[in-house]
Amino acid sequence: MLRIGVLGAGRIGQVHARAIASVPGAHFAALAEPMEAVAKQVQADYGCDLRSIDQIAASDDIDAVIICTPTDTHADLIEQFAKAGKAVFCEKPVDLDLARVQRCLKTVADTGATLMLGFQRRYDPDFNALRKAIGDGRIGEVEMVTLTSRDPGAPPLDYIDRSGGIFRDMTIHDFDVARWMLGEEVETVYASASVLTDPAIAKHGDYDSANVTMRTASGKHCTITNSRRATYGYDQRIEVHGSKGSVSAENTLEANITVADADGYHRPPTLDFFMTRYMAAYANEIAAFVKAVTEKSSPPTTGEDGLRALALAEAALLSIKERREVRVDEILPG
């Protein structure tokens, strides 16, 4: 049984708490959460102990931690728990600064700790089935990838300030999926972005609508389209075109039915946001973490994956600033 401590019981922390409870071989042992009312409610729901972060780091009855704290704390906490001999699962990103991420990953390597990054889309059943179809050769060689990711609405402005903006917070998931689907590293990035939903977002230095085109050294292409406004729900789609065909994953609906009547064909709405759309993915993600730690194997999504996805986000931002195609090795040499 892997004894897990959770750091932070905000929205994503509670998602992971539920995931731990659903995974055989995982035990939610302790929670560190400064909001007393929230902490006591999670304790009542799952029976975990309440401890401080430092107490969890020093606890012999904790094997691993899941970091769900604000982004600017991630790198320090990863280092603290790696040095404490704990396996670490951390929500993306490790940090908003590439140099800080690299220093953190060096500490992880020096300690020999397990570090897994939270890119939950790789654990979605539909996306996994899509990737398997590619791996099985059913569409031949991958040539073009199209990713659509649109949120029902923008996050609060104070969250935008902390998150690093749309590319580091939202598109970073698409950058990771793009690398996964393409099967090779991205060489160049061209991006465009604007504010179409709320002028206040521009005042906070961010965008709400973006398109990114990427190319690999062999000439494969990926196009990403993002929006912070989808009036019809949470829009998450992938299409991969290959030399022998294509494979796609459509939106997940509240129910897989179609009603036909005199007014036409009607289908239920999409699931409303990431907590419901990716519920199975979060459970699969924690199961993969437990498996990696207990079998002492490399996790499917690593700190290096986080570093490379962040580098693509930085390349996109530079592309917008300078209105040109950016080589990724300008951002992350070597």
N, C-alpha and C positions, 0 to 999 in steps of 0.2 A: 504493500500500500504506500503510495507516494503522498507524504504529508505536506500540504501546500499552505503557504501564507499568502494572503491577498493584501496588497498595499493600495488602498483607495477604494471606496464603495460608492463612487458616483455612478453615472449611467453605465459606462462600460464595465466598471468593477462588478456591478450587480449582474450584468450579462455573464461575466466569467464565473461568478459565484454559482449561478444557475447551471452553467456548463459543467463545473466541477462536480456538482451534485448528480449529474446525469452520466458521468464517466466511471465505469468500473475501474478500480485500482487507484482512484484519486480520492483523497480525503481533505476537506476544507478544515484545516486545523486552527488557523488564527487569522484575524483581520486587524489591520492598522487603519484607522479612520478617525480624523480629528472631529468630525461632526457627531456628537454623542448620540443624538436621536437616531441618526442614520445607522450608526454602528450598532446600537441596541436592536434596531429592527432587523438588520442582517443577522445578528446573533440569534434572535428569536426564530428567524426563518430557517437557519442552517445549523445552529448549535455550535458555532465556532467560538474560540476564545477571543477576547479583545486584548491586544497588546500594542505597544509602541513599535515603530519601525526598528529601533535599536534592539528592543527585546526580541523581536522576530529574528533579527540577524544573529543574535547570540543564543538562540534556542536550539538545543540539541534535538528537539522533537519536530523540527521543521526541515524538510529535505529540499524544498523548492519554493520560489515565490513568483507571484504574478503581479507585475507592476502596472497599475492603472492610475497613477498619479499624473499631475500636469507635465507636459512635455519638458519643461525646463528642469525637471528633477530626474529625468530618466537616466542620463549618463552617470550621474553621481550615484544613483541607487544601484544601477547595474554593477558598477565598480565595487561598491560596498558589499553587495551580496556575493559577487564572484570571489572576492577576497575572504568572505566568510564561509566559503565552501558550499554555497547553495547553487542549485540549478536555477536559471532565470528565464522567465517568459516576460517579455516587455511589449507593451503596445507600441506601434510605430509612432513617430520616428525615435531613434536613439537620441538624437539631438537635432536642432535646426542648423548647426554649423558642421560642415564636413570635417574640418580638422579635429573638432571635439569628438565626433563619431570615430574617427580613426584612432585617436588616443584611447578611447574607451574600448574599442575592439582589441587593441594591443594588450590592455589590461586583462581582458577576458582570455585572450590567447595565452598570456603569461601564467595565468592561474589555472588554465585547463578547464575552466568552467563551461557548462552547457549554456548557450544563449540562443533562444528562439524568439524571432520577431513576429508580431501579430499582424500578418497579412491574411485575414480570414477568407478572402475570396478564393484562395488556392484550395480551400478545404470544402467548398460548396459542392454538393453532389452533382449538380448539372454541369458546372464548369470542369469538374474532374472527369465526367463522362466525355465532355468535349475534348479535353486534353488527351484522354485515352484513345479517342478516335484518330487524333493526329498521330499519336505514338504507334498505333496499329497500322498506320499507312493508308487509311481509308480515303484520305483526300490527297495523297501524294505529298510532294514537297510544299511546305508552307510558302506562300507568296505574299499574301496581304492579310492583315489583321485589322478589324474595325471594332472599337470599344465605345459603347455609349454608357455614360454614367451621369444621371441627372437626379438631384435631390428634390424633394417636394418644396423645400424652402431654404433660405439662407439661415445659417446659425446666428446666434446673438452677436452683436458687434464686439463685445468684450472677449468672446471666444475667438473671433477672427484675429484680434490682437495677439492672443496667446498661441494660436495654432501655427503661425507662420504663413498663413494664406492658402488659397485654394490649391496651388500646385504642391505644396509640402504637406497639406492635410488631406485633400480629397483626391486629386489626380495621382498622388503617390501610389494609391492602390492600383490604378490603371497602369502606371509605369511598371509595377511589379508583375501584374498579369501579362502585360505586353512582353516582357522578357521571358516569361514562362511559356507563352504561346509561340513566340518567334523561335525560341530554341537557340538563340545566339544574341550576343550583346549589341546594343544600339550604338551606331557610330555618329549619327547626326540628328539634331533636333531643331525643328522650326515651330514656333508657337505664335498664336495671336490670342488676345483676350480683351474683354471690355466689361463695362458695368451696364447691365440692362434692367436689373430688377429693383435696385435701391441705390440712389446716389450716395447715401451715407457710406456704403461699402467702399466707394472710391476715396472718400475722405479718410478711411482707415487703411489706405494703401493696398487694397486688394481688388480682385475681380470676381464676377459671378458667372461669367460666360467665357468659355475657352475652347480652342481647338489646337491640337498638337499633331504634327506629322513627324514621324521618325523613320530612319532608314538604317539598315545594318550594312556591314561591309559587303555582304554578298548581294545586296540590292533588295532584300525583303523590306516591305513597308508596313507601318502601323499608323492608323489614324485614331485619335482619341477625341471625343467630344464630351464636354462637361457643361452642366448648367446647374445653378442653384435654384431654378424654378421649373418644376414639372407639375402642372396643375392636375395631372391625371394620376399622380402617385410616384413611387420610387422606381426609377427607370434604370434597369441593369441588363444590358444585352451585349453579346459577343457574336461576331461572325469571323470565321477564319476561312479564307479562300486558298485553295491549293492547286497543284498541277493536275489533279484528277477529280476535283470536286470541291465542295465546301461543307462546313459544319457550323451550326449556330446554336446558341442558347438564348431563348426568349425570356421575357419577364415572367416572374412567378406571380400568379393571381391568388386572390383569396379562396377561390375554388376553381377547379379545372372543368368548368361547364360552359356551354353556350345555349342561350335561350333564343329560339326563333319564333317570331310572331308577326303580326301584320305590319309592325313598325320596323321590322328588320331583324338583324342578328345582334344579340347582346351578350356581353361577357362580364364577369365580376371585375372589380378594380384590382390593380396591382397591390401587393402588400405595401404597408404605409411607410416603412423606414428600415434602416439596416438591422435593428434589433429583431424584427420579425422576419425580414427577408433572409437573413443569414443565421437564423437560430441553429439550424443543423450544422452550419459551417463552424460556428463557435464551439459546439460540442466536439466536432471532429478535430478541430484545432487543438483543444485541450487533450483529447485522446492521443493525438500525435506527439504532443509534448511529453505526456506521461510515458509513452512508448519509448521515445528517444532517451529520456533520463534513465528509465529502468533497464533498458537494453544497452545503455552507454553508446548510443549511435548518434550520428549527426542529425539534427532536426531538419525538417523539410524547408523551413524558411529561417535563414540565418542572419546574423549581423551584417554579413557581406551583402546579402540581398537588400537590407535596409540602406546600406551605404550607396549601393548602385541606384536604387530607386530615388534616393535624395539627390544624387548627382544629376539624374535626368530632370528632376524638378528645378535644380539650379540652372541647368542648361536652358530649360524653357523660359525661366525668368530673364536670363541674359538675352535670349533670342527676342523677347518682347522689348526689352530695353534698347537693344541695338538694331532691331528690325532686320535680323539676318539669321541664316542657318548657323547653328553652333555645333562644333565638334565636341563630343563628350570628353575627349582627352584634354580639352582646354580647361575643363572643370575638375576632372579626376585623371591626372596623368598616369600612364603606365597600365 
